[in-house]
């Protein structure tokens, strides 16, 4: 499993428990009940045991999709915005129609039994996930773009606060999607709601994937082609490897996007992202083609 930025994630939970005003406060009586409930969760195996499980074990597990149902917006974990490690995150007012592609990671024993951002206990054996801006709770269908496996998870936590990651899966969800052994995977996530067509169908297992997903870093999107070309030249001078300008339509105007890559794997993408930070490009965005 890749290193999770535990200091920032823990800070969210610790500040919530200490009634910090930037997050929604928790009453001490409620907090005591939440913490007391932690001891009722099953004891997790060691991280070593999880990571040394055979591929067959990691690809099975019998974990079933979360079942989307109508739920009120959680009282905890939904401030208008919050700040972690100096970065400001704005919580979406609605999850309706949300879709995103990027890199998924997973979290397990180190957080098992601890308070999630919506006040529940994190249980690594349930089909849940963490996202930085989706309202809590909501449900998303996650598709592993490498092997075609899908899972529906309930988003009830905040994170992952690591560059180039869009969603943190529970151990159960990561097992269902075949992510545990590799630690990360390129995924597509799409919000599902109660009554959406196809939500309640049985898991069909792995589906064919049309070609291996290609990983890029987008370093900018420009209305003017010359600005995109200047960015491209800057990246070429820094010897960042292949750089391409992709032009797309945004309404009646073109948008020129600068992409670096493709990269063979997430490790290569992360290394390139670090190099971009080193030359002052501080917010490269992982993109999957």
Backbone bond lengths (Angstrom), bond angles and torsions (degrees), N, CA, C in turn:
res aa  C-N    CA-C-N  psi(-1)  N-CA   C-N-CA  omega(-1)  CA-C   N-CA-C  phi
1 X - - - 1.455 - - 1.521 109.27 -
2 X 1.337 119.75 135.84 1.452 120.44 -179.95 1.517 111.18 -69.09
3 X 1.325 115.17 157.43 1.466 119.94 -178.84 1.512 109.77 -62.85
4 X 1.304 117.05 125.80 1.458 122.50 176.81 1.517 107.31 -96.71
5 X 1.326 117.24 139.64 1.455 120.71 -176.21 1.518 108.50 -75.96
6 X 1.321 115.87 79.64 1.455 120.73 -170.99 1.518 113.05 -65.47
7 X 1.325 117.68 -29.17 1.459 119.03 -177.39 1.513 110.73 -62.60
8 X 1.339 117.58 -43.77 1.447 120.41 -179.77 1.529 111.20 -71.06
9 X 1.333 117.00 -44.58 1.453 119.88 -179.19 1.517 110.78 -63.35
10 X 1.318 116.35 -43.80 1.460 119.85 177.99 1.522 110.55 -63.74
11 X 1.338 116.85 -35.84 1.462 119.91 -179.65 1.523 110.22 -60.39
12 X 1.369 116.98 -40.17 1.471 119.57 177.40 1.515 109.92 -56.52
13 X 1.331 116.82 -49.88 1.453 119.46 -176.00 1.529 111.33 -68.94
14 X 1.339 117.26 -40.82 1.461 120.52 -179.02 1.517 110.96 -66.09
15 X 1.337 118.19 -41.02 1.455 119.97 -179.73 1.520 110.72 -69.00
16 X 1.347 117.17 -35.49 1.456 119.85 175.85 1.522 110.02 -60.77
17 X 1.336 116.77 -43.10 1.464 121.14 -177.78 1.510 112.13 -69.63
18 X 1.339 117.16 -26.82 1.466 120.33 -177.77 1.529 112.14 -92.68
19 X 1.351 116.68 10.12 1.469 121.28 177.68 1.521 112.77 63.41
20 X 1.322 118.08 36.18 1.457 119.76 175.92 1.531 109.04 -66.80
21 X 1.356 118.95 135.53 1.462 120.44 -173.19 1.517 114.31 -69.13
22 X 1.337 119.35 -21.54 1.459 119.49 -179.77 1.523 111.19 -67.19
23 X 1.347 117.43 -22.55 1.447 122.82 175.16 1.532 107.47 -112.71
24 X 1.311 116.49 168.51 1.444 118.76 -179.91 1.522 110.27 -73.96
25 X 1.351 117.96 135.27 1.468 120.82 -174.35 1.517 112.91 -72.43
26 X 1.332 114.57 154.75 1.460 121.96 176.38 1.515 107.69 -120.45
27 X 1.330 117.59 128.28 1.456 120.39 176.14 1.505 110.45 -66.56
28 X 1.335 116.87 146.25 1.466 119.82 -176.76 1.525 111.55 -64.02
29 X 1.330 117.75 -34.34 1.474 119.15 178.53 1.525 110.02 -65.01
30 X 1.338 115.84 -45.59 1.458 119.44 178.14 1.511 110.45 -63.11
31 X 1.321 116.94 -42.14 1.458 120.96 -179.80 1.529 110.76 -59.71
32 X 1.333 117.19 -41.10 1.457 120.32 179.73 1.526 111.10 -62.39
33 X 1.341 116.02 -40.11 1.455 119.29 178.28 1.519 111.31 -65.28
34 X 1.334 115.78 -40.63 1.465 119.96 -179.33 1.518 110.69 -63.34
35 X 1.330 116.04 -44.18 1.456 119.45 -177.81 1.521 111.33 -70.06
36 X 1.330 116.47 -36.57 1.459 119.28 179.00 1.515 111.21 -64.41
37 X 1.345 116.30 -32.11 1.465 119.84 -178.42 1.513 112.43 -70.91
38 X 1.335 117.63 -18.64 1.465 120.06 -176.92 1.523 111.83 -58.43
39 X 1.321 117.08 -33.39 1.448 119.88 -176.41 1.517 113.77 -70.51
40 X 1.349 117.71 -9.13 1.458 119.75 -178.37 1.515 112.07 -87.28
41 X 1.318 119.25 -10.26 1.450 120.90 -178.07 1.518 110.72 -76.97
42 X 1.347 117.24 149.87 1.467 119.40 178.64 1.519 110.95 -62.62
43 X 1.327 114.93 146.12 1.458 120.12 -178.54 1.532 109.72 -72.49
44 X 1.325 118.71 127.67 1.464 119.61 -177.35 1.518 111.81 -80.61
45 X 1.343 116.84 153.12 1.460 119.11 172.54 1.518 109.33 -71.15
46 X 1.317 116.85 167.10 1.459 120.21 177.53 1.514 110.28 -66.85
47 X 1.333 115.78 157.20 1.458 120.39 177.56 1.521 110.76 -60.29
48 X 1.327 116.54 -36.40 1.464 120.07 178.95 1.521 110.83 -61.74
49 X 1.326 116.69 -41.93 1.459 119.81 179.59 1.518 111.23 -64.10
50 X 1.332 116.71 -38.39 1.460 120.00 179.18 1.522 111.17 -66.19
51 X 1.330 116.28 -43.90 1.459 120.02 -174.51 1.517 112.69 -77.09
52 X 1.336 117.70 -18.89 1.458 119.81 179.40 1.521 112.07 -98.65
53 X 1.352 116.95 6.26 1.465 119.32 175.15 1.521 109.20 -63.97
54 X 1.311 115.70 150.72 1.457 119.03 -178.99 1.518 110.24 -67.49
55 X 1.337 118.88 155.87 1.469 120.97 176.79 1.517 112.34 -55.21
56 X 1.343 116.86 -36.00 1.470 119.48 179.27 1.527 110.97 -63.58
57 X 1.342 116.12 -40.23 1.462 119.25 178.21 1.530 110.51 -65.51
58 X 1.331 116.39 -41.96 1.455 119.99 -177.10 1.515 111.91 -68.97
59 X 1.330 118.41 -26.85 1.459 121.15 -177.61 1.522 112.10 -86.49
60 X 1.342 117.57 -6.11 1.458 120.02 -179.94 1.512 108.96 -115.05
61 X 1.319 117.51 -129.77 1.456 120.67 176.84 1.506 113.20 106.38
62 X 1.341 118.51 -22.59 1.451 120.71 176.51 1.513 115.09 72.92
63 X 1.316 119.26 16.46 1.464 120.82 -179.29 1.529 110.25 -77.11
64 X 1.319 116.13 130.99 1.465 121.85 -176.73 1.521 110.56 -99.38
65 X 1.332 114.73 154.93 1.465 120.32 178.83 1.523 111.60 -55.66
66 X 1.337 115.87 146.07 1.457 119.81 166.09 1.524 107.98 -65.10
67 X 1.316 116.52 145.82 1.466 120.83 -178.37 1.528 109.98 -99.78
68 X 1.323 117.99 111.04 1.469 120.16 -178.78 1.526 111.46 -59.97
69 X 1.307 115.50 132.04 1.463 121.14 177.68 1.513 108.99 -145.65
70 X 1.299 116.01 158.77 1.459 120.48 179.33 1.529 109.59 -68.63
71 X 1.314 116.39 127.23 1.458 121.89 178.65 1.520 109.21 -138.95
72 X 1.326 117.34 143.22 1.467 118.68 174.85 1.529 110.50 -68.27
73 X 1.287 115.81 154.92 1.461 121.00 175.53 1.531 108.81 -60.44
74 X 1.316 116.42 131.25 1.457 120.84 -176.64 1.523 111.07 -62.15
75 X 1.350 115.48 140.30 1.465 119.61 177.40 1.518 111.45 -67.63
76 X 1.329 116.50 -30.16 1.457 121.59 178.96 1.528 110.06 -103.74
77 X 1.311 115.98 150.26 1.459 120.98 173.93 1.502 116.17 84.40
78 X 1.341 118.39 4.32 1.462 121.31 -178.49 1.529 112.89 -124.31
79 X 1.326 118.19 49.55 1.466 117.97 174.28 1.522 108.96 -68.95
80 X 1.325 118.88 161.90 1.478 119.31 176.26 1.523 112.06 -56.50
81 X 1.333 115.57 -36.64 1.458 120.59 175.94 1.521 108.13 -156.57
82 X 1.328 116.04 165.63 1.459 121.05 174.32 1.518 108.05 -150.10
83 X 1.323 116.67 163.73 1.463 122.32 -176.11 1.527 108.76 -125.24
84 X 1.319 116.45 128.83 1.457 123.03 174.98 1.519 108.18 -131.45
85 X 1.321 116.06 125.36 1.461 121.66 177.53 1.528 111.45 55.37
86 X 1.324 116.48 37.58 1.453 121.70 177.48 1.513 115.20 80.95
87 X 1.321 117.98 -0.55 1.461 121.04 -179.06 1.521 109.61 -106.64
88 X 1.329 115.58 136.42 1.460 121.75 -176.27 1.529 109.59 -97.41
89 X 1.335 115.65 130.67 1.455 121.73 178.97 1.529 108.53 -118.40
90 X 1.319 117.32 128.81 1.463 122.85 179.80 1.525 108.35 -101.48
91 X 1.325 116.12 122.01 1.464 121.13 -179.18 1.524 109.28 -77.07
92 X 1.327 116.45 131.68 1.455 121.86 -178.41 1.530 110.91 -66.33
93 X 1.313 116.11 142.47 1.459 119.73 177.18 1.523 111.75 -72.64
94 X 1.334 116.53 -29.47 1.456 120.75 -179.77 1.518 109.61 -143.14
95 X 1.328 116.01 147.65 1.468 120.85 176.24 1.520 111.83 -93.50
96 X 1.303 118.68 -5.14 1.462 122.58 -171.49 1.530 111.54 -57.33
97 X 1.323 115.95 126.32 1.453 121.84 175.37 1.516 115.60 76.64
98 X 1.328 117.80 5.34 1.469 120.23 -175.15 1.526 110.73 -70.44
99 X 1.342 115.58 133.49 1.459 122.93 173.97 1.521 108.59 -139.88
100 X 1.321 116.40 151.24 1.469 120.13 -177.66 1.525 108.67 -162.06
101 X 1.325 115.18 145.78 1.464 121.45 172.06 1.520 109.23 -119.61
102 X 1.325 115.71 143.08 1.458 119.69 179.30 1.517 110.18 174.67
103 X 1.335 115.13 -157.38 1.460 121.65 -175.72 1.527 109.67 -103.96
104 X 1.334 115.78 130.13 1.462 121.66 175.42 1.521 109.65 -99.27
105 X 1.334 115.75 147.61 1.464 123.22 170.17 1.525 106.91 -127.24
106 X 1.359 117.45 -176.35 1.462 119.34 178.31 1.525 110.52 -142.90
107 X 1.331 115.22 157.47 1.465 120.29 177.83 1.523 109.52 -135.82
108 X 1.354 114.90 146.37 1.450 118.30 -172.00 1.508 114.89 -142.21
109 X 1.351 118.35 -108.69 1.477 121.62 -168.78 1.519 114.87 -57.92
110 X 1.332 118.29 -35.53 1.466 119.57 -175.99 1.525 112.61 -64.71
111 X 1.329 117.89 -21.00 1.467 120.90 -177.86 1.524 112.54 -116.70
112 X 1.314 117.69 -2.34 1.456 121.65 -177.36 1.534 110.13 -60.56
113 X 1.321 116.52 127.54 1.456 121.76 178.59 1.512 114.21 87.18
114 X 1.338 117.63 -6.15 1.461 119.77 179.14 1.530 110.10 -90.83
115 X 1.316 116.03 163.55 1.448 120.23 -173.57 1.519 111.41 -73.25
116 X 1.319 116.25 126.10 1.460 121.41 172.65 1.521 109.03 -77.49
117 X 1.313 116.35 170.56 1.460 120.43 -173.14 1.517 113.44 -67.01
118 X 1.335 118.30 -22.52 1.465 119.10 178.60 1.530 112.10 -91.60
119 X 1.351 117.52 7.47 1.458 121.60 176.82 1.506 114.60 95.32
120 X 1.334 118.15 -8.92 1.459 120.44 177.02 1.528 110.13 -81.76
121 X 1.326 115.79 168.62 1.459 120.56 174.11 1.522 108.95 -84.08
122 X 1.320 116.73 133.13 1.453 119.49 174.94 1.522 109.47 -73.01
123 X 1.313 116.47 122.92 1.461 123.12 178.24 1.523 107.57 -119.27
124 X 1.316 116.65 111.20 1.458 121.80 -175.06 1.525 112.84 -66.02
125 X 1.341 117.20 -13.33 1.457 120.82 -178.31 1.530 112.46 -94.97
126 X 1.322 118.72 5.07 1.464 121.64 175.92 1.520 109.41 -107.82
127 X 1.329 115.83 160.47 1.467 121.44 -175.41 1.532 109.52 -86.05
128 X 1.333 114.71 82.74 1.452 120.66 -178.34 1.527 109.67 -129.41
129 X 1.333 114.75 175.81 1.460 119.66 -179.40 1.524 109.30 -160.70
130 X 1.331 114.79 164.85 1.466 122.34 176.11 1.521 108.71 -116.52
131 X 1.337 115.51 140.13 1.466 121.64 177.19 1.520 107.10 -141.38
132 X 1.332 115.96 151.27 1.468 119.03 -173.10 1.521 113.89 -77.94
133 X 1.344 119.08 -31.19 1.465 119.33 -170.64 1.524 115.17 -130.12
134 X 1.317 120.43 -12.24 1.459 120.32 178.76 1.528 110.30 -66.54
135 X 1.328 118.47 144.64 1.472 119.82 177.08 1.523 110.40 -65.78
136 X 1.327 115.42 147.29 1.461 122.02 -179.18 1.527 110.00 -105.33
137 X 1.352 117.93 134.48 1.464 125.21 -11.01 1.514 111.06 -87.92
138 X 1.331 116.20 161.95 1.453 122.21 168.32 1.515 107.25 -152.34
139 X 1.312 116.66 174.36 1.455 121.10 -175.98 1.531 109.57 -122.39
140 X 1.325 116.68 137.79 1.458 120.58 178.04 1.521 109.73 -133.22
141 X 1.317 114.75 145.81 1.457 120.74 170.65 1.519 107.15 -91.98
142 X 1.332 116.78 124.09 1.460 122.55 179.62 1.525 108.00 -106.98
143 X 1.329 116.57 128.58 1.462 121.91 177.70 1.514 108.97 -116.57
144 X 1.319 116.50 122.58 1.462 121.55 174.28 1.526 107.40 -76.53
145 X 1.333 117.33 113.79 1.454 121.33 -174.85 1.519 113.42 -75.79
146 X 1.328 116.89 -6.94 1.465 119.86 177.01 1.522 112.63 -88.61
147 X 1.337 117.34 -34.17 1.466 118.89 -175.47 1.524 113.89 -125.39
148 X 1.335 117.58 -3.38 1.455 120.78 176.81 1.513 115.78 81.28
149 X 1.338 118.82 -0.51 1.462 120.15 -179.94 1.523 110.17 -71.22
150 X 1.332 116.18 147.06 1.460 121.19 179.81 1.523 109.95 -127.80
151 X 1.328 115.52 156.47 1.466 121.86 175.81 1.513 108.35 -154.36
152 X 1.321 116.38 145.23 1.460 121.64 172.21 1.516 107.76 -102.34
153 X 1.322 116.19 126.10 1.457 121.15 -177.02 1.531 109.80 -124.93
154 X 1.311 114.80 155.84 1.474 121.59 176.35 1.533 107.28 -99.41
155 X 1.308 116.94 121.66 1.466 121.87 -179.93 1.523 108.44 -85.59
156 X 1.339 116.08 115.29 1.464 120.15 -177.25 1.526 112.36 -135.63
157 X 1.331 117.67 14.23 1.456 120.55 -174.71 1.525 109.41 -144.37
158 X 1.330 116.03 165.82 1.468 122.18 178.25 1.529 110.29 -106.14
159 X 1.317 116.16 145.30 1.452 123.47 -179.11 1.519 108.03 133.43
160 X 1.308 118.76 -174.79 1.467 127.23 -4.76 1.519 110.85 -82.38
161 X 1.338 116.66 137.49 1.456 121.69 -179.57 1.530 110.42 -93.04
162 X 1.320 113.88 55.34 1.454 123.41 176.87 1.516 106.66 -129.08
163 X 1.327 117.84 137.45 1.455 120.65 -179.49 1.516 111.00 -55.54
164 X 1.322 115.84 144.20 1.465 124.14 172.07 1.523 114.19 70.99
165 X 1.334 118.76 19.46 1.454 121.75 176.39 1.531 108.96 -121.98
166 X 1.345 116.67 138.59 1.466 118.93 -178.72 1.521 113.08 -109.41
167 X 1.331 118.40 -21.64 1.462 120.36 -177.22 1.519 108.71 -151.19
168 X 1.321 116.30 142.64 1.458 123.58 176.61 1.523 107.65 -112.33
169 X 1.316 116.97 118.03 1.457 122.43 -176.10 1.524 111.43 -91.99
170 X 1.320 116.89 147.33 1.457 120.12 169.52 1.529 109.04 -66.28
171 X 1.328 116.13 164.84 1.464 119.65 177.22 1.521 110.79 -57.82
172 X 1.354 116.97 -41.33 1.461 119.90 -179.78 1.526 110.84 -60.51
173 X 1.326 116.93 -47.28 1.467 120.48 -178.99 1.527 110.96 -66.13
174 X 1.335 116.45 -40.50 1.460 119.88 179.28 1.526 110.86 -64.94
175 X 1.334 116.92 -36.15 1.453 120.72 176.00 1.523 110.46 -63.88
176 X 1.322 115.93 -47.72 1.472 120.97 -179.95 1.532 111.11 -58.03
177 X 1.316 117.08 -36.67 1.462 121.50 -175.76 1.526 113.39 -91.72
178 X 1.334 117.90 -4.38 1.449 120.20 -179.92 1.515 113.86 74.18
179 X 1.349 117.08 36.36 1.460 121.97 -175.79 1.523 112.29 -104.15
180 X 1.337 118.35 -17.40 1.460 121.19 -170.14 1.520 111.74 -58.00
181 X 1.313 117.89 -48.11 1.461 120.46 -174.46 1.526 112.20 -66.03
182 X 1.329 117.82 -45.89 1.469 121.44 -178.11 1.528 111.78 -77.72
183 X 1.334 116.32 -29.66 1.461 119.75 179.18 1.508 113.68 92.99
184 X 1.325 117.93 -31.91 1.457 122.09 178.66 1.527 108.77 -140.86
185 X 1.343 115.82 164.65 1.460 120.34 175.99 1.520 108.95 -162.31
186 X 1.332 117.59 145.67 1.464 119.85 171.37 1.524 109.08 -72.19
187 X 1.320 116.68 131.23 1.459 120.43 -175.20 1.524 110.62 -136.66
188 X 1.314 113.41 164.24 1.461 121.89 167.75 1.510 106.73 -120.85
189 X 1.330 116.97 133.80 1.458 120.38 177.12 1.521 108.87 -120.24
190 X 1.322 115.05 142.82 1.465 121.13 179.27 1.516 108.09 -144.80
191 X 1.316 116.64 131.68 1.461 121.56 -179.34 1.526 109.70 -66.12
192 X 1.331 116.14 136.40 1.466 122.22 172.18 1.522 107.76 -119.88
193 X 1.318 115.18 147.62 1.454 120.99 -177.35 1.516 109.57 -127.11
194 X 1.328 117.80 157.45 1.467 119.68 178.23 1.523 110.53 -53.63
195 X 1.329 115.90 131.69 1.459 120.19 179.53 1.515 114.18 92.12
196 X 1.363 117.97 -8.79 1.462 119.17 177.12 1.530 109.67 -61.71
197 X 1.310 116.05 139.49 1.461 121.03 -179.33 1.521 110.02 -61.16
198 X 1.320 116.06 133.38 1.460 120.44 174.28 1.507 114.80 86.86
199 X 1.333 118.97 -3.72 1.459 119.97 -176.31 1.525 111.63 -66.97
200 X 1.336 116.82 -38.18 1.460 119.81 -171.75 1.527 114.22 -91.82
201 X 1.316 118.36 8.75 1.460 119.49 -179.09 1.522 109.91 -74.42
202 X 1.348 116.01 154.12 1.460 120.69 178.44 1.523 109.76 -68.11
203 X 1.329 115.57 152.51 1.462 120.64 179.08 1.528 110.19 -64.67
204 X 1.343 118.65 121.97 1.462 120.16 -179.13 1.519 113.18 -81.02
205 X 1.330 118.27 -1.69 1.467 120.44 -176.00 1.518 110.15 83.45
206 X 1.330 116.44 -171.65 1.467 119.87 -177.69 1.520 111.77 -58.58
207 X 1.315 115.74 139.75 1.449 121.83 177.65 1.523 109.20 -111.58
208 X 1.333 117.58 153.11 1.463 119.39 179.65 1.524 111.20 -59.74
209 X 1.303 116.49 139.92 1.458 122.51 176.22 1.526 107.62 -110.52
210 X 1.316 116.07 125.31 1.455 120.84 -177.61 1.523 109.90 -80.79
211 X 1.326 116.78 84.55 1.458 120.56 178.53 1.519 111.89 84.15
212 X 1.308 115.40 154.12 1.459 121.33 179.68 1.520 109.80 -72.71
213 X 1.342 118.53 131.95 1.476 119.91 177.82 1.515 111.05 -62.70
214 X 1.326 116.52 140.47 1.455 121.97 -179.20 1.523 109.04 -103.66
215 X 1.333 116.11 132.34 1.457 123.13 -174.18 1.524 110.39 -101.22
216 X 1.331 116.34 131.38 1.461 123.02 178.58 1.526 109.47 -131.95
217 X 1.317 115.90 167.37 1.457 122.72 168.29 1.522 107.91 -119.43
218 X 1.322 115.53 124.39 1.467 120.03 175.36 1.519 108.41 -90.73
219 X 1.327 116.53 123.50 1.463 120.67 -176.31 1.523 113.25 -102.52
220 X 1.322 117.76 -4.29 1.456 119.77 177.70 1.515 110.97 174.97
221 X 1.331 115.52 157.79 1.464 123.07 174.73 1.520 107.15 -134.15
222 X 1.327 117.15 123.96 1.460 121.78 -168.59 1.526 111.23 -128.31
223 X 1.325 114.98 142.81 1.461 120.43 174.69 1.523 110.84 -75.37
224 X 1.324 116.87 -31.10 1.457 121.78 -178.56 1.523 110.69 -102.87
225 X 1.321 116.34 128.60 1.464 121.31 -178.53 1.526 111.49 -59.66
226 X 1.350 117.62 -37.61 1.467 119.80 -177.62 1.533 111.88 -63.67
227 X 1.334 117.53 -32.12 1.465 119.73 177.27 1.528 110.91 -69.02
228 X 1.324 116.30 -38.72 1.461 120.02 175.56 1.523 110.68 -64.53
229 X 1.321 117.15 -38.25 1.460 120.39 179.62 1.525 111.11 -66.94
230 X 1.326 116.96 -36.42 1.468 119.82 176.52 1.533 110.57 -63.74
231 X 1.324 116.73 -41.52 1.455 120.09 176.51 1.527 110.25 -62.93
232 X 1.305 116.72 -42.27 1.465 120.56 179.66 1.525 110.85 -60.29
233 X 1.311 117.60 -45.32 1.458 121.06 179.92 1.528 111.21 -63.87
234 X 1.312 117.12 -38.00 1.463 121.18 177.75 1.531 110.54 -61.31
235 X 1.327 116.22 -41.92 1.456 120.72 -179.21 1.531 111.75 -70.46
236 X 1.319 116.25 -37.13 1.460 119.35 177.67 1.522 111.02 -66.04
237 X 1.333 117.42 -40.67 1.462 120.99 177.49 1.531 110.74 -62.72
238 X 1.328 116.67 -32.78 1.465 120.89 178.93 1.526 111.84 -82.40
239 X 1.331 116.51 2.80 1.465 122.58 178.12 1.537 111.67 55.51
240 X 1.331 113.71 49.76 1.459 119.75 179.89 1.524 112.70 -83.71
241 X 1.314 117.38 1.98 1.460 119.79 -179.37 1.512 111.03 93.22
242 X 1.340 117.88 -160.31 1.463 120.61 -178.26 1.526 112.02 -59.69
243 X 1.335 115.32 133.97 1.464 121.69 178.15 1.518 107.92 -131.14
244 X 1.312 116.03 132.51 1.461 120.77 -176.58 1.521 109.25 -130.58
245 X 1.335 116.06 150.87 1.457 121.74 173.22 1.522 107.73 -110.15
246 X 1.321 116.49 118.94 1.465 122.24 178.23 1.524 108.73 -105.48
247 X 1.323 116.13 125.29 1.458 120.68 -179.43 1.519 109.61 -104.10
248 X 1.340 115.88 125.39 1.460 121.99 179.86 1.525 108.92 -128.12
249 X 1.315 115.32 161.81 1.461 120.59 178.17 1.520 109.80 -92.26
250 X 1.324 115.44 135.59 1.458 121.84 173.58 1.527 106.65 -126.39
251 X 1.330 115.29 92.64 1.452 119.04 -171.35 1.519 109.40 71.40
252 X 1.316 116.05 -123.18 1.469 120.31 178.97 1.526 111.78 -102.99
253 X 1.346 117.11 15.30 1.461 120.49 -178.47 1.525 110.77 -126.37
254 X 1.337 116.66 143.47 1.463 118.82 176.21 1.523 111.23 -79.47
255 X 1.341 115.97 148.85 1.459 122.46 173.37 1.524 106.62 -123.56
256 X 1.332 115.99 129.70 1.455 122.13 -176.64 1.538 108.24 -105.28
257 X 1.320 116.14 111.80 1.461 122.20 -176.19 1.520 109.88 -104.14
258 X 1.340 115.39 135.16 1.463 121.07 -178.74 1.517 108.11 -102.21
259 X 1.342 115.12 120.32 1.460 121.44 -177.54 1.521 109.97 -116.44
260 X 1.339 115.15 136.01 1.467 122.58 172.70 1.531 107.49 -106.81
261 X 1.321 116.78 134.50 1.459 120.13 179.32 1.510 110.90 130.67
262 X 1.339 117.71 -165.73 1.467 127.24 10.82 1.525 113.49 -81.04
263 X 1.352 114.88 163.37 1.454 122.74 178.22 1.520 109.33 -110.76
264 X 1.312 115.62 146.76 1.470 120.60 -175.61 1.524 111.89 -68.64
265 X 1.361 116.75 -30.36 1.455 119.65 -176.17 1.523 109.36 -160.11
266 X 1.337 115.91 179.01 1.464 121.15 -177.96 1.525 110.67 -65.63
267 X 1.323 118.02 -34.19 1.463 120.76 178.57 1.523 110.80 -60.40
268 X 1.326 117.29 -44.36 1.457 120.68 177.49 1.507 112.65 -65.13
269 X 1.326 116.40 -37.80 1.465 120.62 177.48 1.525 110.49 -64.14
270 X 1.323 117.04 -44.59 1.466 120.73 179.91 1.527 111.38 -63.00
271 X 1.332 117.09 -39.94 1.462 120.41 179.63 1.525 110.62 -64.88
272 X 1.338 116.69 -41.66 1.465 119.91 178.16 1.527 111.18 -66.56
273 X 1.317 116.40 -36.97 1.463 120.22 177.84 1.525 110.50 -61.46
274 X 1.328 116.80 -42.53 1.465 120.75 178.13 1.526 110.94 -62.56
275 X 1.317 117.74 -39.91 1.467 121.00 177.90 1.523 111.00 -65.10
276 X 1.323 117.10 -38.41 1.460 120.14 177.71 1.521 111.12 -63.87
277 X 1.322 116.76 -40.69 1.471 119.72 175.12 1.533 109.74 -59.25
278 X 1.329 116.31 -37.29 1.459 120.54 -179.00 1.519 114.24 -65.83
279 X 1.339 117.89 -23.90 1.475 120.28 178.24 1.526 111.61 -104.41
280 X 1.333 116.14 14.72 1.458 120.07 172.25 1.505 115.77 91.22
281 X 1.335 117.86 9.50 1.465 120.61 174.79 1.521 106.42 -99.78
282 X 1.338 115.62 97.66 1.457 120.85 -162.62 1.523 115.50 -93.68
283 X 1.319 118.15 -6.01 1.446 117.69 -176.74 1.529 111.71 -137.39
284 X 1.349 117.72 55.28 1.469 119.13 175.17 1.530 109.61 -67.17
285 X 1.302 116.03 142.67 1.472 120.13 -175.99 1.523 110.66 -114.12
286 X 1.331 118.10 120.79 1.455 120.11 176.48 1.535 110.78 -58.93
287 X 1.301 115.69 136.45 1.464 122.49 -178.51 1.512 107.97 -135.22
288 X 1.325 115.80 138.41 1.466 120.96 -177.74 1.509 109.09 -117.26
289 X 1.320 115.68 127.22 1.462 121.12 -179.13 1.523 109.57 -109.24
